Amino acid sequence: MLECYVVTNHKKKKMLNNLKNLLINFHLEFKKFFAQRILGKKYVRTGKCNACGRCCREIYVRHSKSIIKDEEMFYKLKKLHFFYSYLKIIDKNDIGLVFKCTKLDEEKGICTAYKHRAVICRQYPQEEVFMMGGFISDDCGFDFVPIESFDKVFDKINKQYQTGKKTKNFIIMR
């Protein structure tokens, strides 16, 4: 005898919603695994651009291992890569040169070269900027989520300290 299983629209929606949430969680966990184990990152970027344009108005640009600090270096870089030709120097401070992107539509908060924007723009914000003391404005659509919770990192360091193993890059205060 064949048994029939009737699935109502409500049950279908609930099942699809559960599947969607499962896939979203799997995707985030995979991103965390890849970022930590393969790329050596401490945070994973989540969210999406909400076109506020703030990231294009006051920019510090890192080249190699440091922030661009003088005009001479900037003009040399400008000749090497088209992205730098989009930038205009608007200030200079203790950190380095401050730029503004000329491709930003100020009124709409969007990039006028969006389809052809540079890799640095596609990847913004990056963990390196965040780790160097930079921050993301409160109304930005992006966020950085720690791959490991503070408690987990603290427990790991505490365990290393108690077993006498040296901890890298940490100072433990008593």
C-alpha positions, 0 to 999 in steps of 0.5 A: 500500500502507498502512503501519501504525505501531504505538504501544505504551503505553510509546511513548504515555506517553513521547510524552505526557510529552514533550508535557507537558514542552514545554507546561510549558516553553512556559507558563513562557517565555510567563509570563516574556515577558509579565512582562518585556515587558508588565508590566516585571517582573524575576522570575516567580513559580512554584510553588503554595501549600502551606498553611503559613499563614506568609504570614498570620501576620506581614504588612506591607501596602503601600498605594500606594508605602509600607508602612502605618506608623501606626494612623490610616492603617490605620483609614482604609484599613479603612473603604475596603476590606473586606480591611483588616477581616481584619487585626489589628495585632500589632506595630509596628517600624521598617518599619511595622505588622505584621499577622495575618490573622484569617481564617487557621485556625491549626491547618490553615494555610488561609484560612477565606475562601479562595473569597472572599479578597481580590485581594492574597491571590490574588496573594501573593507579589508581586515588589514585596515581594520587591524591597523586601527581603522574603523567602519562607520556605524551606518556602513552595511559591512561588519567584521565578525571575529572568527573565534570568540574572545572567550575561545581565544582567551581560553586558548592563551590561558591554557598555553600560559598555564602549560608554560608554552610561549604565547605569540604576540600577547602580553599576559598581565597579572 
